[in-house]
Structures are given as C-alpha cells and as structure tokens.
Amino acid sequence: MCGIAGVYHFKGRAELNGIIHSMTNAMLHRGPDAGGHFVEGPIALGHRRLSIIDLSPAGNQPYTSANGRYHMVFNGELYNFQDIRPRIQQHVFQSTGDTEVLMEAWSRWQLEALPLFKGMFAFAVWDSAEETLWLVRDRMGVKPLYYSLLDDRIVFASEINAVLASGTIRKKLNRNALAGFLSYQSVPGEDSILEGIREVKAGWYVKIKKGEFYTAPWWQLNKPLDMAPPLTKNEAIAKIRHLLQQAVEQRLVSDVPVGAFLSGGIDSSAVVALMAEVSTRAPETFTISFEEKAFDESAYAQLIAKKFNTNHHTIVQRPEYMLDNLLPALNAMDTPSGDGINSYIVSKAIRDAGITVALSGIGGDELFAGYPFFHQYLRLQQYRNWWQPAKPFRYLAAAFTGDGSTKKQRLKQLLKADTTGIASTYPIFRQILRPARSFQDPIRASLQAIENLPDFPYYSQVSIAEYMGYTQYTLLKDTDQMSMAVSLEVREPFFDHELVQYVLAVPDSIKKPIYPKQLLVEALGDLLPPEIVHRRKQGFVFPWEKWMKTELKSFCETALQRLAAQDFVDGKKLLQQWQQFLKGDPSIRWIEIWLFVILSHWINKHQLD
C-alpha cells in the first residue's frame, strides 16, 4: 500500500524533479518506509512505500521492466500474484513481491494482463518507446487515482493534496460537486470538489500520448458472470461460503502482522470468524467502545473475540480523546466527507497498537441487502405498472405531504419520481440534504447509462446502485484516505470481485431475508452465535449529536459562522437551523449540520475564497 504521483509534460521538456518531490512529500503518511522517483525527459514518476510484502529494498519503486521499456508506480495489493508469477516465462525475479509480477505481466500483455489479477490497485505505467502514459484503477474503486489534464501536461496522484502540491492547479471550488457533497455527504462522480481535478473511474484506464487523451473501461460490474448463477439456495450457500473463505484467506497474505476491525456486527464478525478458520495465528481484533451505552457495541465484540480466541483490544472513546483527534482527523480529509472521522479514529487506534494491515467487514450490507431501502425498493416495484397512470394522484399526494422533515421531503420526491426504477429512486433514498440549486447528478447518470440494469434481480439493482454511489464515493474513499493518513492498509473481503459478481446473480427468491443478511449468515453455517445474528442493527456511528451540543459546540459554531459568509450558502437559514438543532428540534438531524461544519473546515484549510 502506497502513494503514487506523476507528471507527463507533452509539450517540450520542463523541470519536473522539484515538482515530483513536492508531490510525494505531500503523501509521506501513505508510505513512510521508502520513497523513490524516476525523471526522464517529459515524464516524472514518484512513489511513497508502506512495506507489506517483500520488506527488502527490492520492493521499492518506481519499478522498471526487465527490458527497460516500461516504468511503473503502483499502489495496492495483488492477492493472487503468486499464482500469476509462474506464467511469466524467461524472467529471473529479483523480488518476492507483487509489483515485479505486475510489471512483467504488463510488459508482455499490457491491458490483457489486468483480468488475471485479483486485488485493489491504482497504478501508472510509462512506455518510453511509445512515449505513452497509462493510468489504471481497480475494478471496485478501492484505491483512488486523481488527475488534472492541462494544456501542456497531465498531473496525477493518489490524493488531491498531492495534485495540488504540484503547484500547477488553481484552487477553485466546483459548484456542481459541492451540491453533490451536500446531497450524498461525499463528492460523487468523476469530478472532485475542486475544478479541474478528476478521478479515473473504477474499472477504467486512461491513455495519454503526446496530449491525446483516451479513457475506457477494462472491466464492468454489469457484465455477464463467468460462473453459472445458482439453481438452488443450497448451491448458492455453498458457493458463497467458498468465495468468502477464499477472499479472506487471500487477504491474509502479508509479511507483517494482520489485524481486524471488530464491531460485533454480522459483517465484521464474519470476517474475524473466517480469519480464525483459515489462519494458524490468532487474529488481532480491535473494537471502539463508548461511555454512551446507546452507541457501545463492545459486549458483542467481546463475545466474538472469546468464541474465536482472538487477541482482543478495546479502545474506549471519550469526548476529550475525540477533541484531541478531531483536528488531525479533519486535516486528514483529502476530500470532504460527512462520515470519515469514524474511520480515522479506529484506524489510528489499530496503527498505534503496531498493526500495519487490517481486514474490515465493510461492504457486507451493500452486497447482502443489509439496509432498509433494499426492502423498500422491492415493495416499490409492486406499483411499477400503474406508476405512470397514477401520476396526477401521486402529485396531489406530494402537494399535501408538506416540506417539514427530511423524511417528508424524501417521500415527496419519491411520489414525483418519473419511474420506480433504481436510477430514479436510489438518489432519493441516499440523499442527506436536498441542495437549494439543482445539479447534474453523476450517480443518476451512471445508473441510467447501464442498459441491462433492469435485467438484474431487484436486490442486485440496489447493490449495483450502491457500488456506483455511496460505496465508491463515501465508504471506500473514507476507508482509504483515513487509514492511509495513519499509514494503515485496510483490506475488504466483501469487495472481492468474484464474490460480488456471484451474489449479484443470485435471484431475489434466494436472497430475500427473513432476518438480517440471512443468506450471508447461512453461508457461514454455525460460525456466528445467535446473539450476533439476531441483535438490533447498529451502524458504526459516534455520539455526534450529543458531542455537537456539548464538547464540540464551540468548534461547530465557529465553523458555521465562517461558512455562513459564503455566497453559496443561505447563511441566515444555516445559523437558524443550528439554533434549532441546539434546542432539540427533531426535524434537524445532526448530519445535516455536520456536513456544513466539515465543509467549512475543508475550505478554510485550503484557503479557498
């Protein structure tokens, strides 16, 4: 796990050495163990290394192919590289890591090498013979890769901060991305919060040759499955168990100790249970505990830790500890997010305990219908045949719904939706705030562009929407930026692409649960105790509502007053809602205020006007 950066100047030769060093210096936290640079003619590549596999200098980057033609910087892990290594003939390997395997595979097969690998990755390859730069991102978008295309160059890096460190980008707020942030609590789509900085799309590549820019997918989530879909529930259960076990086992490959997040919920408990099953070493597990009992899940985590004999660590979060870590967490945000601080706190606790790699259970809800709107979407389809004929009645009902709480606003939007299809309804289900101005919603556009989406089972349609939306732009992005801020690598078995594609092919008749995530639980057999399976669902949320009214009140108020002066905010209304929130008005949710606090701090940190 690392940080990569680069500059390709396609109009003459420029002084790139200082620029690339500034960019990698901005990402020291992503790779404290080693750094390297390659500068030649129009290209500069930079790398920061967090040593996980092959801890020797042989694993340092940038990496050059044996034939001297290709130069690479790579961020991520390839879990099956040892299986690919024997296929690379007539090459004497100089390392035991995955980077050399990827480099030599690319030098032989280029894009055709990509489907061979399982893992999370973002990498850049410079072809010195063709003077061509390739940027490639993994299937699910686990690892980030940003770029800025200018008239005379392209600048890219693992973080926005590193792109900015190149000194070539004018910092200007992207108003459409801002509206997206307020809607979804993170910035959706290819565009970033800053104009001119974009992301390589998940499963896509970018090719640049002498200023000519081309981008296309090398893998797509909605493509037909290589393996046959299940015929019976027992067949599905057996296959899912095999794929889950394989996904966990592959993610334990490491030359440093591996730990695990353990909340005590079904997903993290499943990962820990499978770790104990496939490993000869007792897992190191970590749980965040709160003095506020309504948020504390440590008793469930202790139950799992005891059952699987893990080396368990409970970290108690008190308000004073939160205050000490709030500013470091906010400053670690490469892009504003309403949910990222949770990931920072638990990642820091694990890293402070000496762990460099940790497995996480994120992604289980999105794959196994763990959220209420999976079932709400299924019920909504009962009305799909008369949705259009009933339009006048729906609009009349919407008119009487009112504009009070967020829940009422969401119902009003659903009643006015063009169709019951996922592209029309998912953005409404996931919406946090409804921005005052309309905006071009990239998530809605992405879903509308998938022609065969209606062919998938209804639950799978929601899962695909989650992968195109919240999962990619909030969940995975938060996990990467906050864990790497403290030099921790996080691996997510539920994002194994073979597992994901198989479960997407499972029909609703098999997947529909009687109790939460039933198909997942049944695939695990008797690994999980009933107390975990049938407990009340509780997301990993900090007691923000209480803290914002007490210990964090002054911090929030200062941030809100600062933001209220901006021209894109109705400052008077914002401060009025803040006072309503402090007085306990139930129609004002803490997250609706917290988004503006986060945004204010991010804008102030980057000194944006």
Secondary structure as UniProt FT lines:
FT   STRAND          2..9
FT   HELIX           17..25
FT   TURN            26..27
FT   HELIX           28..30
FT   STRAND          34..40
FT   TURN            41..42
FT   STRAND          43..49
FT   HELIX           57..59
FT   STRAND          63..64
FT   TURN            66..67
FT   STRAND          70..78
FT   TURN            79..80
FT   HELIX           81..84
FT   HELIX           85..87
FT   HELIX           98..109
FT   HELIX           110..116
FT   STRAND          119..127
FT   TURN            128..131
FT   STRAND          132..137
FT   STRAND          146..149
FT   STRAND          153..157
FT   HELIX           160..165
FT   HELIX           175..184
FT   TURN            195..196
FT   STRAND          198..199
FT   TURN            202..203
FT   STRAND          204..209
FT   TURN            210..211
FT   STRAND          212..217
FT   TURN            221..222
FT   HELIX           233..250
FT   TURN            251..252
FT   STRAND          258..261
FT   HELIX           266..278
FT   STRAND          284..290
FT   HELIX           293..295
FT   HELIX           298..307
FT   TURN            308..309
FT   STRAND          311..317
FT   HELIX           319..331
FT   HELIX           340..352
FT   TURN            353..354
FT   STRAND          357..359
FT   TURN            362..363
FT   HELIX           364..367
FT   TURN            368..369
FT   HELIX           372..380
FT   HELIX           381..386
FT   TURN            387..390
FT   HELIX           391..399
FT   TURN            400..401
FT   HELIX           406..415
FT   HELIX           422..429
FT   HELIX           442..448
FT   TURN            451..452
FT   HELIX           453..455
FT   HELIX           458..468
FT   HELIX           471..475
FT   HELIX           476..484
FT   TURN            485..487
FT   STRAND          489..491
FT   HELIX           493..495
FT   HELIX           497..504
FT   HELIX           508..511
FT   TURN            516..517
FT   HELIX           518..523
FT   TURN            524..526
FT   HELIX           530..533
FT   HELIX           544..549
FT   TURN            550..552
FT   HELIX           553..563
FT   TURN            564..565
FT   TURN            567..568
FT   HELIX           571..582
FT   TURN            583..584
FT   TURN            586..587
FT   HELIX           590..605
FT   TURN            606..607
//
